[in-house]
Amino acid sequence: MFEKVQSMISELMGIDKSKIKPECNFIDDLKADSLDIVQMLIAMENEFGIEFDDAEMQNIKTVGDVVKFIEKHKG
C-alpha cells in the first residue's frame, strides 16, 4: 500500500519517489500546502473508494498516516 500512495504523491506533487517516506510530514518535509493535501486526499478517495471526513483529515500529518487510514478503511 505504501508504494501505491508514494507513487500517487510523487505524481500529484512532482516529488521524487525516493524522497517520500512513511515518516515524511506533508507540510514540513514535502512542502505541501493545504490545497495540495486536499487535492491528494480527494485523489486517494477516488482511487481507493474511501472517504476522509474533516475530523480525520485533521489527524493526517504524514505519509504513514495516509497509508494507515487507507488500510483501516478500505473495503
Secondary structure, DSSP 8 states (H G I E B T S, - for coil): -HHHHHHHHHHHHT--GGG--TT-BTTTTT---HHHHHHHHHHHHHHHT----HHHHHT--BHHHHHHHHHHH--
